[in-house]
Every structure is written in C-alpha cells, then in structure tokens.
Amino acid sequence: MIAVRIGSYGPDDVVPDAHILDLTLTISSHLVMVPRDEMALVFDYDPLIRRIDTLAGAHHYETQERLMTCIVEACAS
C-alpha cells in the first residue's frame, strides 16, 4: 500500500478513504536475460519500491492514470 492523494473534491463531495489501483506489468520473456542461476544476477526491488513511495508522496495527483504512468516509467528505468 502506498500513501497517495488522488483526485479533486469540492467541499460537499464524498472523499474516498483509499484508492485501489491494480497495476500488472509484464515483460516479454526474451527480454529477461539472466544467464546463470545466481543471486548476484537478480533484480533488487527495494530501490524500486522506495522510488514508487517517493512518487506517491511527491505531490497531489489529479488522476490515477498519471500516477500509474509515473510508476511504469520508474519500472522501465
């Protein structure tokens, strides 16, 4: 779960307690190049998780699609 502010709400609008985003990223198997079964060759997800948390808390997002685009860009980099 990430802490994020999404949307624009007026004074009488109901503000949701949470936004549920379900994002599934796939990568073609021919792009996964792990030549040997060694822990030193696997991806460390901790920096990516920290980057996503930073993106979520950086500012208010008008749309969840923009946040998801930023997350996808972080994953691709």
DSSP file (Angstrom, degrees, kcal/mol; ACC not computed):
  #  RESIDUE AA STRUCTURE BP1 BP2  ACC     N-H-->O    O-->H-N    N-H-->O    O-->H-N    TCO  KAPPA ALPHA  PHI   PSI    X-CA   Y-CA   Z-CA
    1    1 A M              0   0    0      0, 0.0     2,-0.4     0, 0.0    19,-0.1   0.000 360.0 360.0 360.0 137.7    0.0    0.0    0.0
    2    2 A I        -     0   0    0     54,-0.0     2,-0.7     2,-0.0    51,-0.1  -0.918 360.0-123.2-118.5 146.8    1.2    3.5   -0.9
    3    3 A A        +     0   0    0     -2,-0.4     2,-0.3    50,-0.1    15,-0.0  -0.790  49.0 152.0 -88.6 116.9    0.1    6.8    0.7
    4    4 A V        -     0   0    0     -2,-0.7     2,-0.6    53,-0.1    53,-0.1  -0.994  41.9-136.6-147.3 149.6   -1.1    9.0   -2.2
    5    5 A R        +     0   0    0     51,-0.6    56,-2.8    54,-0.4     2,-0.4  -0.951  32.0 173.5-108.7 120.8   -3.5   11.9   -2.7
    6    6 A I  B     +a   61   0A   0     -2,-0.6    56,-0.2    54,-0.2    57,-0.1  -0.983  34.2  16.3-130.3 137.4   -5.6   11.5   -5.9
    7    7 A G        -     0   0    0     54,-2.3     2,-0.4    -2,-0.4    56,-0.1  -0.118  69.8 -91.3 101.0 168.5   -8.5   13.5   -7.3
    8    8 A S        -     0   0    0     54,-0.2     2,-0.4    -2,-0.0    -1,-0.0  -0.993  39.8-175.5-124.1 128.3  -10.2   16.8   -6.9
    9    9 A Y        -     0   0    0     -2,-0.4     6,-0.1     4,-0.1    -2,-0.0  -0.972  16.5-138.3-130.9 138.8  -13.0   17.2   -4.5
   10   10 A G    >   -     0   0    0     -2,-0.4     3,-1.3     1,-0.1     5,-0.0  -0.302  41.2 -92.5 -83.5 174.7  -15.4   20.0   -3.6
   11   11 A P  T 3  S+     0   0    0      0, 0.0    -1,-0.1     0, 0.0    -2,-0.0   0.771 126.4  39.7 -62.5 -27.0  -16.5   20.9   -0.1
   12   12 A D  T 3  S+     0   0    0      2,-0.1     2,-0.1     0, 0.0    -3,-0.0   0.377  92.6 111.1-103.5   4.2  -19.6   18.7   -0.3
   13   13 A D  S <  S-     0   0    0     -3,-1.3     2,-0.6     1,-0.1    -4,-0.1  -0.454  73.3-115.6 -78.1 150.0  -18.0   15.8   -2.2
   14   14 A V        -     0   0    0     -2,-0.1    -1,-0.1     1,-0.0    -2,-0.1  -0.767  29.3-150.2 -82.3 122.2  -17.5   12.4   -0.6
   15   15 A V        -     0   0    0     -2,-0.6    -8,-0.0    -6,-0.1    -6,-0.0  -0.841  16.8-122.7 -97.2 124.9  -13.8   11.8   -0.4
   16   16 A P        -     0   0    0      0, 0.0     3,-0.1     0, 0.0    -1,-0.0  -0.312   6.7-136.0 -66.3 149.2  -12.8    8.1   -0.6
   17   17 A D  S    S+     0   0    0      1,-0.2     2,-0.3    -2,-0.0    -2,-0.0   0.810  84.6   0.6 -70.9 -30.1  -10.7    6.7    2.3
   18   18 A A        -     0   0    0    -15,-0.0     2,-0.5     2,-0.0    -1,-0.2  -0.987  61.4-132.6-155.0 157.7   -8.5    4.9   -0.2
   19   19 A H        -     0   0    0     -2,-0.3     2,-0.7   -15,-0.1   -15,-0.1  -0.975  19.5-148.9-113.3 130.1   -7.9    4.3   -3.9
   20   20 A I        -     0   0    0     -2,-0.5     2,-0.5   -19,-0.1    -2,-0.0  -0.891  17.1-175.5-101.7 112.8   -7.3    0.7   -5.0
   21   21 A L        -     0   0    0     -2,-0.7     2,-0.7     2,-0.1    -2,-0.0  -0.934   9.2-166.7-110.2 127.5   -5.0    0.6   -8.0
   22   22 A D        +     0   0    0     -2,-0.5     2,-0.5     2,-0.0    -2,-0.0  -0.895  15.7 172.1-116.4 100.5   -4.4   -2.8   -9.6
   23   23 A L        -     0   0    0     -2,-0.7     2,-0.5     2,-0.0    -2,-0.1  -0.942  10.5-174.0-116.0 121.0   -1.4   -2.5  -12.0
   24   24 A T        -     0   0    0     -2,-0.5     2,-0.4     2,-0.0    -2,-0.0  -0.966   5.7-166.5-116.1 120.6    0.1   -5.6  -13.6
   25   25 A L        -     0   0    0     -2,-0.5     2,-0.3     2,-0.0    -2,-0.0  -0.866   4.9-169.3-104.9 138.7    3.2   -5.1  -15.7
   26   26 A T        -     0   0    0     -2,-0.4     2,-0.4     2,-0.0    -2,-0.0  -0.911   6.0-161.7-124.3 155.6    4.5   -7.8  -18.0
   27   27 A I        -     0   0    0     -2,-0.3     5,-0.1     5,-0.0     2,-0.1  -0.996  32.1-103.2-135.1 140.8    7.8   -8.1  -19.8
   28   28 A S    >   -     0   0    0     -2,-0.4     3,-2.0     1,-0.1     4,-0.4  -0.370  27.7-128.6 -62.6 137.4    8.5  -10.3  -22.8
   29   29 A S  G >  S+     0   0    0      1,-0.3     3,-1.0     2,-0.2    -1,-0.1   0.776 106.6  64.0 -62.2 -26.2   10.4  -13.4  -21.8
   30   30 A H  G 3  S+     0   0    0      1,-0.2    -1,-0.3     3,-0.1    -2,-0.1   0.633  98.1  57.2 -74.1  -9.6   13.0  -12.8  -24.4
   31   31 A L  G <  S+     0   0    0     -3,-2.0     2,-0.9     1,-0.0    -1,-0.2   0.557  84.0  91.2 -92.9  -9.8   14.0   -9.6  -22.6
   32   32 A V    <   -     0   0    0     -3,-1.0     2,-0.6    -4,-0.4    -1,-0.0  -0.773  56.5-179.8 -87.9 110.4   14.7  -11.4  -19.4
   33   33 A M        +     0   0    0     -2,-0.9    -3,-0.1     2,-0.0    -1,-0.1  -0.717  19.4 148.4-119.4  81.4   18.4  -12.1  -19.6
   34   34 A V        -     0   0    0     -2,-0.6    -2,-0.1     1,-0.1     8,-0.0  -0.905  22.9-172.0-111.2 100.4   19.7  -14.0  -16.5
   35   35 A P        +     0   0    0      0, 0.0     2,-0.3     0, 0.0    -1,-0.1   0.757  66.1  23.3 -70.3 -25.1   22.4  -16.2  -17.9
   36   36 A R  S    S-     0   0    0      2,-0.1     2,-1.8     5,-0.0     5,-0.1  -0.960  82.7-107.1-140.8 157.2   23.0  -18.1  -14.7
   37   37 A D        +     0   0    0     -2,-0.3     2,-0.4     3,-0.0     3,-0.0  -0.595  69.3 133.2 -84.5  79.3   21.1  -19.1  -11.5
   38   38 A E    >   -     0   0    0     -2,-1.8     3,-1.7     1,-0.1     4,-0.3  -0.993  60.4-135.9-134.6 138.0   22.9  -16.7   -9.1
   39   39 A M  G >  S+     0   0    0     -2,-0.4     3,-1.3     1,-0.3    -1,-0.1   0.809 103.8  66.2 -61.1 -30.5   21.6  -14.3   -6.5
   40   40 A A  G 3  S+     0   0    0      1,-0.2    -1,-0.3    -3,-0.0    -3,-0.0   0.688  99.8  53.0 -65.4 -16.6   24.0  -11.7   -7.7
   41   41 A L  G <  S+     0   0    0     -3,-1.7    -1,-0.2    -5,-0.1    -2,-0.2   0.486  88.2  98.7 -98.2  -4.7   22.2  -11.5  -11.0
   42   42 A V  S <  S-     0   0    0     -3,-1.3     2,-0.3    -4,-0.3    -5,-0.0  -0.451  80.5 -99.2 -86.4 160.2   18.7  -11.0   -9.7
   43   43 A F        -     0   0    0     -2,-0.1     2,-0.8     1,-0.1    -1,-0.1  -0.560  24.8-135.8 -79.7 135.5   16.9   -7.6   -9.5
   44   44 A D        -     0   0    0     -2,-0.3     4,-0.5     1,-0.1    -1,-0.1  -0.835  18.4-172.1 -91.1 110.9   16.9   -5.8   -6.2
   45   45 A Y     >  +     0   0    0     -2,-0.8     4,-2.5     1,-0.2     5,-0.2   0.646  65.9  85.2 -80.5 -15.7   13.3   -4.5   -5.8
   46   46 A D  H  > S+     0   0    0      1,-0.2     4,-2.3     2,-0.2    -1,-0.2   0.900  89.6  48.4 -57.7 -45.2   13.9   -2.3   -2.7
   47   47 A P  H  > S+     0   0    0      0, 0.0     4,-2.2     0, 0.0    -1,-0.2   0.886 112.2  50.6 -62.9 -35.7   15.1    0.7   -4.6
   48   48 A L  H  > S+     0   0    0     -4,-0.5     4,-2.5     2,-0.2    -2,-0.2   0.916 109.5  49.9 -66.7 -42.4   12.1    0.5   -7.0
   49   49 A I  H  X S+     0   0    0     -4,-2.5     4,-2.3     1,-0.2    -1,-0.2   0.910 111.0  49.6 -62.4 -42.1    9.7    0.3   -4.0
   50   50 A R  H  X S+     0   0    0     -4,-2.3     4,-2.2    -5,-0.2    -1,-0.2   0.895 110.1  51.4 -62.9 -39.7   11.4    3.3   -2.4
   51   51 A R  H  X S+     0   0    0     -4,-2.2     4,-2.6     2,-0.2    -2,-0.2   0.912 109.8  49.0 -63.5 -43.0   11.0    5.2   -5.8
   52   52 A I  H  X S+     0   0    0     -4,-2.5     4,-2.5     2,-0.2    -2,-0.2   0.915 110.9  50.0 -64.1 -42.9    7.3    4.4   -6.0
   53   53 A D  H  X S+     0   0    0     -4,-2.3     4,-1.9     2,-0.2    -1,-0.2   0.903 111.3  49.6 -60.2 -40.7    6.8    5.5   -2.4
   54   54 A T  H  X S+     0   0    0     -4,-2.2     4,-0.9     2,-0.2    -2,-0.2   0.917 110.8  49.3 -64.3 -44.0    8.6    8.8   -3.3
   55   55 A L  H >X S+     0   0    0     -4,-2.6     4,-0.6     1,-0.2     3,-0.6   0.917 110.5  51.1 -60.2 -43.8    6.5    9.3   -6.4
   56   56 A A  H 3< S+     0   0    0     -4,-2.5   -51,-0.6     1,-0.2     3,-0.3   0.876 116.8  38.7 -63.8 -38.6    3.3    8.7   -4.5
   57   57 A G  H 3< S+     0   0    0     -4,-1.9    -1,-0.2    -5,-0.2    -2,-0.2   0.501  93.0  89.1 -91.0  -3.8    4.2   11.2   -1.8
   58   58 A A  H << S-     0   0    0     -4,-0.9     2,-0.3    -3,-0.6    -1,-0.2   0.886 102.3 -34.8 -64.6 -41.0    5.8   13.8   -4.1
   59   59 A H  S  < S-     0   0    0     -4,-0.6   -54,-0.4    -3,-0.3     2,-0.3  -0.962  74.5 -65.9-166.4 178.3    2.6   15.7   -4.8
   60   60 A H        -     0   0    0     -2,-0.3     2,-0.5   -56,-0.1   -54,-0.2  -0.626  44.4-148.0 -79.3 134.9   -1.1   15.6   -5.3
   61   61 A Y  B     -a    6   0A   0    -56,-2.8   -54,-2.3    -2,-0.3     3,-0.1  -0.900  10.8-157.9-105.7 132.8   -2.2   13.7   -8.5
   62   62 A E  S    S+     0   0    0     -2,-0.5     2,-0.4   -56,-0.2   -54,-0.2   0.879  82.5  28.4 -70.7 -38.7   -5.4   14.7  -10.3
   63   63 A T     >  -     0   0    0    -56,-0.1     4,-1.3     1,-0.1     3,-0.2  -0.934  65.4-138.9-128.6 147.3   -5.7   11.3  -11.9
   64   64 A Q  H  > S+     0   0    0     -2,-0.4     4,-2.6     1,-0.2     5,-0.2   0.785 104.8  65.5 -69.0 -26.8   -4.7    7.8  -11.0
   65   65 A E  H  > S+     0   0    0      2,-0.2     4,-2.1     1,-0.2    -1,-0.2   0.879  99.6  50.4 -64.1 -37.0   -3.6    7.3  -14.6
   66   66 A R  H  > S+     0   0    0     -3,-0.2     4,-2.2     2,-0.2    -1,-0.2   0.926 110.8  48.7 -66.9 -43.1   -0.8    9.8  -14.2
   67   67 A L  H  X S+     0   0    0     -4,-1.3     4,-2.2     1,-0.2    -2,-0.2   0.932 111.6  49.6 -59.9 -45.0    0.4    8.2  -11.1
   68   68 A M  H  X S+     0   0    0     -4,-2.6     4,-2.6     1,-0.2    -1,-0.2   0.872 108.0  54.0 -64.2 -36.1    0.4    4.8  -12.8
   69   69 A T  H  X S+     0   0    0     -4,-2.1     4,-2.4     2,-0.2    -1,-0.2   0.920 108.8  49.1 -62.1 -43.2    2.3    6.3  -15.8
   70   70 A C  H  X S+     0   0    0     -4,-2.2     4,-2.0     2,-0.2    -2,-0.2   0.886 111.1  50.0 -63.3 -38.9    5.0    7.5  -13.4
   71   71 A I  H  X S+     0   0    0     -4,-2.2     4,-2.3     2,-0.2    -2,-0.2   0.919 110.2  49.6 -66.0 -43.8    5.2    4.1  -11.7
   72   72 A V  H  X S+     0   0    0     -4,-2.6     4,-2.5     1,-0.2    -2,-0.2   0.910 109.8  51.6 -61.6 -42.2    5.5    2.4  -15.1
   73   73 A E  H  X S+     0   0    0     -4,-2.4     4,-1.7     1,-0.2    -1,-0.2   0.894 109.5  50.2 -60.8 -40.1    8.3    4.8  -16.1
   74   74 A A  H  < S+     0   0    0     -4,-2.0    -2,-0.2     1,-0.2    -1,-0.2   0.896 111.2  48.8 -65.0 -40.1   10.1    4.0  -12.8
   75   75 A C  H  < S+     0   0    0     -4,-2.3    -2,-0.2     1,-0.2    -1,-0.2   0.901 110.6  50.6 -65.7 -40.8    9.8    0.3  -13.5
   76   76 A A  H  <        0   0    0     -4,-2.5    -1,-0.2     1,-0.3    -2,-0.2   0.820 360.0 360.0 -68.6 -30.6   11.1    0.7  -17.1
   77   77 A S     <        0   0    0     -4,-1.7    -1,-0.3    -5,-0.2    -2,-0.2   0.507 360.0 360.0 -78.6 360.0   14.1    2.7  -16.0
